């Protein structure tokens, strides 16, 4: 009996466990899924928790609920991956699992300790993250009693999980404070190491226009050096200082510590991965999905969903000794909620930036790209149901995973 070992039961690991359970010969293969936590969080929901737009219980369920029959779920931390010996050592009972094929889906985590002063006296008092359940809930408690002042959001560095989430946070903050009747008492400041609101020119301009319309100031090219929590100051390497009453941080994102301990990662603990085949650059029987990889695509759920279709075909080809012919094109689709029951939508790939147009079908859409609409907002809200009931269960979505230029139009920037 051969062993297919999956490390990480988040979005990518769970999705692939379901796909593999359907496609692998169970008489020849045993699938083992390892994760340190029993709870699966719908991470896009973290964005809504600070503002009270989701109840906490709406965004988590037991991981075991989504593990298919025949797959062994092991709850344990991982001590070490030894790809040369094809084995993984777990913390629990020091269990050693030998594998024939390995899928790494260990994700990414925030590391606020990487920024000097971030975790001093202000941490979880007037400095909060929203990329964790605990951080989002703590921020929720703070905002209930916040009646005015300067709210600064800072992105420490790229890449980050869901690169549009900080924009969404600012848009929702504008909406939230407007609902409470105190928007005129709140100054919103968005600080980013990028030269604009987003990474690509067309999207950056259009998303930046939304920021201006909502009177949110963007402080671009801001590379954070330290936080002085005693003086409520954010300092950049070029000497700029920004005062805050509330600091919302998107700290340095890094891959799992076990990747570092195992000597398999880059400087940020992401596994070097072929961006098209999704196989490890170094080991032929090691595959990588989702946030754990260093591919130049968004670390977002849609990317995992699209990439999984490529990954399953290449894994099966490799097992059968065939060439890897499936190629992932970096396709990503991101809903950007903008408040007031509206949302924007972007669709892009490795080689094509987000463009205006209609998605997923030309002429009929029905979702407009790079434009606020109520239809897009409905799409954003429906994603939670799709996530729990379709994506995690590895059910193919009735849309092609590959990027299509159909329905989109290029624009000239002034």
C-alpha positions as CSV (number, residue, x, y, z in Angstrom):
1,X,0.0,0.0,0.0
2,X,1.4,3.4,-1.0
3,X,0.9,6.5,1.0
4,X,-0.2,9.9,-0.2
5,X,0.5,12.4,2.7
6,X,-1.0,15.8,2.9
7,X,0.3,18.3,5.4
8,X,-2.3,20.9,6.3
9,X,-6.1,20.6,6.4
10,X,-6.9,24.2,5.4
11,X,-8.5,25.2,2.1
12,X,-5.9,23.6,-0.2
13,X,-5.3,20.4,1.8
14,X,-8.9,19.6,2.4
15,X,-9.9,20.3,-1.2
16,X,-7.1,18.1,-2.5
17,X,-7.9,15.3,0.0
18,X,-11.4,15.2,-1.5
19,X,-10.2,15.2,-5.1
20,X,-7.6,12.5,-4.4
21,X,-10.1,10.3,-2.6
22,X,-12.3,10.4,-5.7
23,X,-9.4,9.8,-8.2
24,X,-6.8,7.5,-6.5
25,X,-7.2,3.7,-6.5
26,X,-8.0,3.0,-2.9
27,X,-6.7,-0.5,-3.2
28,X,-3.2,0.9,-3.9
29,X,-3.2,4.2,-2.0
30,X,-3.7,5.3,1.5
31,X,-4.4,9.1,2.1
32,X,-3.3,10.7,5.3
33,X,-4.2,14.3,6.2
34,X,-2.3,16.0,9.0
35,X,-3.2,19.3,10.7
36,X,-2.5,20.8,14.2
37,X,-6.0,22.2,14.7
38,X,-9.4,20.6,14.8
39,X,-11.2,23.8,13.7
40,X,-11.5,25.0,10.1
41,X,-12.0,28.8,9.8
42,X,-13.6,30.5,6.8
43,X,-10.8,33.0,6.7
44,X,-12.5,35.6,4.4
45,X,-15.0,36.0,7.2
46,X,-12.3,37.5,9.5
47,X,-12.7,40.7,7.5
48,X,-16.3,41.1,8.6
49,X,-15.9,40.2,12.3
50,X,-14.4,43.5,13.5
51,X,-17.5,45.3,12.3
52,X,-20.0,42.8,13.6
53,X,-21.2,41.9,10.1
54,X,-20.7,38.2,10.8
55,X,-21.3,36.2,14.0
56,X,-18.3,34.3,15.2
57,X,-20.0,31.0,14.9
58,X,-20.8,31.7,11.2
59,X,-17.2,31.2,10.2
60,X,-15.9,28.0,11.7
61,X,-16.7,24.3,11.6
62,X,-15.0,21.1,12.5
63,X,-12.3,20.0,10.1
64,X,-13.4,16.4,10.4
65,X,-16.7,17.3,8.7
66,X,-15.0,17.9,5.4
67,X,-12.6,14.9,5.4
68,X,-13.8,12.3,3.0
69,X,-14.4,8.7,4.0
70,X,-11.2,6.6,3.8
71,X,-8.9,9.5,4.5
72,X,-7.1,9.3,7.8
73,X,-7.1,12.6,9.7
74,X,-4.3,13.1,12.2
75,X,-4.3,16.0,14.6
76,X,-0.8,16.9,15.4
77,X,1.9,19.5,14.9
78,X,4.6,18.6,12.5
79,X,8.2,18.3,13.9
80,X,10.1,17.8,10.7
81,X,9.8,17.0,7.0
82,X,12.7,14.9,5.6
83,X,12.2,14.9,1.8
84,X,15.4,13.0,1.2
85,X,14.1,10.1,3.2
86,X,10.5,10.5,2.2
87,X,9.3,10.8,5.8
88,X,7.6,13.2,8.1
89,X,7.9,13.2,11.9
90,X,5.0,14.4,13.9
91,X,5.1,16.0,17.4
92,X,2.3,13.7,18.7
93,X,3.8,10.5,19.9
94,X,6.8,11.2,17.7
95,X,5.0,9.3,14.9
96,X,6.9,8.9,11.7
97,X,5.0,8.7,8.4
98,X,6.8,7.5,5.3
99,X,5.2,8.7,2.1
100,X,5.4,8.0,-1.6
101,X,3.8,11.3,-2.6
102,X,3.7,14.5,-0.4
103,X,1.5,17.5,-0.7
104,X,2.4,20.6,1.3
105,X,-0.5,22.8,2.2
106,X,0.8,24.3,5.4
107,X,-0.4,27.9,4.6
108,X,1.0,31.2,5.8
109,X,0.8,33.0,9.1
110,X,1.3,36.6,10.3
111,X,4.5,37.5,12.2
112,X,4.0,40.9,14.0
113,X,7.2,40.2,15.9
114,X,9.1,40.9,12.7
115,X,8.3,44.7,13.2
116,X,10.1,46.5,16.0
117,X,7.7,47.7,18.6
118,X,4.6,46.1,17.1
119,X,4.0,43.8,20.1
120,X,4.9,46.2,22.8
121,X,2.4,47.9,25.2
122,X,-0.1,48.7,22.4
123,X,-0.6,45.2,21.1
124,X,-4.3,44.2,21.3
125,X,-5.0,47.5,23.1
126,X,-5.0,49.9,20.2
127,X,-3.0,47.8,17.8
128,X,-4.8,44.9,16.1
129,X,-4.6,42.5,13.3
130,X,-7.7,41.0,11.5
131,X,-5.9,38.1,9.8
132,X,-6.6,35.8,12.8
133,X,-9.8,34.9,14.5
134,X,-8.4,36.2,17.9
135,X,-7.2,39.5,16.3
136,X,-10.5,40.1,14.5
137,X,-12.6,39.5,17.6
138,X,-10.3,41.7,19.8
139,X,-10.7,44.5,17.2
140,X,-14.4,44.0,17.3
141,X,-14.4,44.8,21.0
142,X,-12.3,47.9,20.5
143,X,-14.4,49.3,17.7
144,X,-17.6,49.1,19.8
145,X,-16.2,51.8,22.1
146,X,-14.2,53.8,19.5
147,X,-15.9,57.2,18.9
148,X,-13.4,59.0,16.7
149,X,-9.8,59.6,15.9
150,X,-7.2,58.5,13.3
151,X,-7.5,54.9,12.1
152,X,-4.3,53.8,10.3
153,X,-4.0,50.6,8.4
154,X,-0.5,49.4,7.6
155,X,0.7,46.7,5.2
156,X,4.2,45.7,6.3
157,X,5.4,44.0,3.2
158,X,4.3,41.8,0.3
159,X,3.3,39.1,-0.3
160,X,0.3,38.8,2.0
161,X,-2.7,36.5,2.3
162,X,-5.6,37.9,0.2
163,X,-3.9,41.2,-1.1
164,X,-7.2,43.0,-1.5
165,X,-8.4,42.4,2.1
166,X,-6.7,45.6,3.5
167,X,-8.5,47.6,0.8
168,X,-11.8,45.9,1.8
169,X,-11.1,46.7,5.5
170,X,-10.8,50.4,4.7
171,X,-13.9,50.4,2.5
172,X,-15.9,48.6,5.3
173,X,-14.5,51.0,7.9
174,X,-15.9,53.9,5.9
175,X,-19.2,52.2,5.8
176,X,-19.2,51.1,9.4
177,X,-18.4,54.6,10.8
178,X,-21.0,56.1,8.4
179,X,-23.6,53.7,9.8
180,X,-22.7,54.7,13.3
181,X,-23.0,58.4,12.4
182,X,-19.4,59.3,13.3
183,X,-17.6,59.2,9.9
184,X,-16.9,62.9,10.2
185,X,-15.0,62.2,13.4
186,X,-12.8,59.5,11.9
187,X,-9.8,60.0,9.7
188,X,-8.9,56.9,7.6
189,X,-5.3,56.4,6.4
190,X,-4.1,53.5,4.3
191,X,-0.3,53.0,4.3
192,X,1.2,50.5,1.9
193,X,4.7,49.6,0.6
194,X,3.3,49.7,-2.9
195,X,3.2,52.7,-5.2
196,X,-0.6,52.7,-5.2
197,X,-3.7,50.9,-3.9
198,X,-2.9,47.7,-5.8
199,X,-0.1,45.9,-7.6
200,X,-1.2,46.4,-11.2
201,X,-1.7,49.8,-12.9
202,X,-5.3,49.6,-14.1
203,X,-6.6,48.1,-10.9
204,X,-4.5,50.4,-8.8
205,X,-5.9,53.5,-10.4
206,X,-9.6,52.3,-10.2
207,X,-9.3,51.1,-6.7
208,X,-7.4,54.3,-5.7
209,X,-10.3,56.3,-7.2
210,X,-12.7,54.4,-4.8
211,X,-10.4,55.4,-1.9
212,X,-10.5,59.0,-2.9
213,X,-14.3,59.0,-3.3
214,X,-14.5,57.6,0.3
215,X,-12.0,60.2,1.5
216,X,-9.5,57.6,2.6
217,X,-5.9,58.9,2.4
218,X,-3.3,56.6,0.8
219,X,0.2,56.9,2.0
220,X,2.1,55.0,-0.7
221,X,5.7,53.7,-0.7
222,X,5.6,53.5,3.0
223,X,8.0,50.9,4.3
224,X,7.5,50.4,8.0
225,X,10.6,50.6,10.2
226,X,9.0,50.5,13.7
227,X,6.1,51.2,15.9
228,X,6.4,53.5,18.9
229,X,3.4,52.4,20.9
230,X,4.2,54.9,23.7
231,X,3.7,57.8,21.3
232,X,1.2,56.1,19.0
233,X,3.6,56.6,16.0
234,X,4.2,54.6,12.9
235,X,7.7,55.2,11.4
236,X,9.0,54.4,8.0
237,X,12.6,54.0,6.8
238,X,12.5,57.3,4.8
239,X,11.7,59.3,8.0
240,X,8.0,59.7,7.7
241,X,6.0,59.4,10.9
242,X,2.2,58.9,11.1
243,X,0.3,59.3,14.3
244,X,-2.6,56.9,15.0
245,X,-5.3,56.4,17.6
246,X,-6.0,52.9,16.2
247,X,-3.5,50.9,14.2
248,X,-4.7,48.0,12.1
249,X,-1.7,46.0,11.0
250,X,-1.2,43.5,8.2
251,X,2.2,42.2,9.5
252,X,4.8,40.2,7.6
253,X,3.3,37.0,6.3
254,X,5.5,33.9,6.4
255,X,5.2,30.2,5.6
256,X,5.0,27.6,8.3
257,X,7.9,27.2,10.7
258,X,8.2,23.5,9.8
259,X,9.2,24.5,6.3
260,X,12.1,26.5,7.8
261,X,13.1,23.7,10.2
262,X,13.1,21.3,7.3
263,X,15.3,23.5,5.1
264,X,12.7,23.5,2.3
265,X,11.8,27.2,2.1
266,X,13.0,30.6,0.9
267,X,13.7,33.5,3.2
268,X,9.9,33.8,4.0
269,X,9.5,30.0,4.5
270,X,7.6,29.5,1.2
271,X,8.4,26.4,-0.7
272,X,10.0,27.0,-4.2
273,X,7.4,25.7,-6.6
274,X,7.1,25.4,-10.3
275,X,4.4,28.0,-11.0
276,X,2.8,26.0,-13.8
277,X,3.0,22.3,-12.7
278,X,2.8,23.1,-8.9
279,X,5.5,20.6,-8.2
280,X,8.4,21.3,-5.9
281,X,11.4,22.8,-7.7
282,X,13.6,20.3,-6.0
283,X,11.7,17.1,-5.2
284,X,9.7,15.2,-7.9
285,X,7.3,13.5,-5.4
286,X,6.6,16.8,-3.5
287,X,3.7,19.0,-4.5
288,X,2.6,22.4,-3.1
289,X,-0.8,24.1,-3.1
290,X,-2.1,27.4,-1.8
291,X,-0.3,29.9,0.5
292,X,2.6,27.5,1.2
293,X,4.1,28.0,-2.3
294,X,6.2,30.8,-3.6
295,X,4.3,31.1,-7.0
296,X,3.7,34.7,-8.1
297,X,0.0,34.5,-7.7
298,X,-2.4,35.9,-5.0
299,X,-2.5,34.0,-1.8
300,X,-6.3,33.6,-2.0
301,X,-9.0,31.0,-2.0
302,X,-9.9,31.4,-5.6
303,X,-6.2,30.6,-6.6
304,X,-6.3,27.4,-4.6
305,X,-9.6,26.4,-6.3
306,X,-8.3,27.1,-9.8
307,X,-4.8,25.6,-9.1
308,X,-6.3,22.4,-7.7
309,X,-7.7,21.5,-11.1
310,X,-4.2,21.6,-12.5
311,X,-2.6,19.9,-9.5
312,X,-4.8,16.9,-9.5
313,X,-4.2,16.2,-13.2
314,X,-0.4,16.5,-12.8
315,X,-0.3,14.3,-9.7
316,X,-2.2,11.6,-11.5
317,X,0.1,11.9,-14.5
318,X,3.2,11.7,-12.3
319,X,1.9,8.6,-10.5
320,X,1.3,7.0,-13.9
321,X,4.7,7.9,-15.2
322,X,3.4,10.4,-17.8
323,X,4.6,13.9,-18.6
324,X,3.0,16.8,-16.7
325,X,0.9,18.5,-19.3
326,X,-1.5,20.6,-17.2
327,X,-0.3,24.1,-16.6
328,X,-1.6,26.6,-14.0
329,X,-1.8,30.1,-15.4
330,X,-2.1,32.1,-12.2
331,X,-5.8,32.6,-12.5
332,X,-7.3,34.6,-9.6
333,X,-10.8,36.1,-9.0
334,X,-11.2,38.4,-6.1
335,X,-14.4,40.0,-4.7
336,X,-13.6,43.4,-3.1
337,X,-16.5,44.4,-0.8
338,X,-16.8,48.2,-0.7
339,X,-19.6,48.8,1.7
340,X,-23.1,50.1,1.2
341,X,-24.2,46.7,-0.3
342,X,-21.7,47.0,-3.1
343,X,-18.6,45.2,-4.2
344,X,-16.0,45.2,-6.9
345,X,-14.6,42.2,-8.8
346,X,-11.2,41.6,-10.3
347,X,-10.1,38.7,-12.5
348,X,-6.5,38.2,-13.6
349,X,-3.6,35.8,-14.2
350,X,0.2,35.6,-14.2
351,X,0.4,37.5,-17.5
352,X,-2.8,39.7,-17.6
353,X,-3.6,42.3,-15.1
354,X,-7.1,43.0,-13.8
355,X,-9.1,44.7,-16.5
356,X,-12.6,46.2,-16.8
357,X,-15.3,44.2,-18.5
358,X,-17.8,41.5,-17.7
359,X,-17.4,38.2,-15.9
360,X,-17.7,35.3,-16.4
361,X,-19.4,35.6,-19.8
362,X,-19.0,38.3,-22.5
363,X,-22.0,40.6,-23.0
364,X,-24.2,39.0,-20.4
365,X,-21.8,39.0,-17.4
366,X,-23.6,39.3,-15.0
367,X,-20.7,40.6,-12.9
368,X,-19.0,43.9,-13.9
369,X,-15.2,44.0,-13.4
370,X,-13.5,46.8,-11.6
371,X,-16.8,48.5,-11.0
372,X,-18.9,48.7,-7.8
373,X,-22.2,46.9,-8.1
374,X,-24.9,45.2,-6.0
375,X,-24.6,42.1,-8.2
376,X,-20.9,41.8,-7.2
377,X,-22.0,42.1,-3.6
378,X,-24.4,39.2,-3.9
379,X,-21.5,37.2,-5.4
380,X,-19.3,38.1,-2.4
381,X,-22.0,37.0,0.1
382,X,-22.7,33.7,-1.8
383,X,-19.0,32.8,-1.6
384,X,-19.3,31.6,1.9
385,X,-21.9,29.0,1.0
386,X,-19.9,28.0,-2.1
387,X,-16.8,27.6,0.1
388,X,-18.4,25.3,2.7
389,X,-20.5,23.2,0.3
390,X,-18.5,23.1,-3.0
391,X,-14.9,24.2,-2.8
392,X,-13.8,22.4,0.4
393,X,-15.5,19.2,-0.8
394,X,-13.5,19.2,-4.0
395,X,-16.6,19.5,-6.2
396,X,-15.7,21.0,-9.7
397,X,-17.2,24.5,-10.1
398,X,-19.2,25.0,-13.4
399,X,-16.6,27.6,-14.6
400,X,-13.3,26.8,-16.3
401,X,-10.3,27.2,-14.1
402,X,-8.2,28.8,-16.8
403,X,-8.1,32.6,-17.2
404,X,-10.0,34.0,-20.2
405,X,-9.7,37.4,-21.8
406,X,-13.2,37.1,-23.2
407,X,-15.5,39.9,-22.0
408,X,-12.6,42.1,-20.9
409,X,-11.2,45.3,-22.4
410,X,-7.8,46.9,-22.2
411,X,-7.7,50.6,-21.1
412,X,-5.2,53.4,-21.6
413,X,-4.0,55.1,-18.4
414,X,-3.7,58.8,-18.4
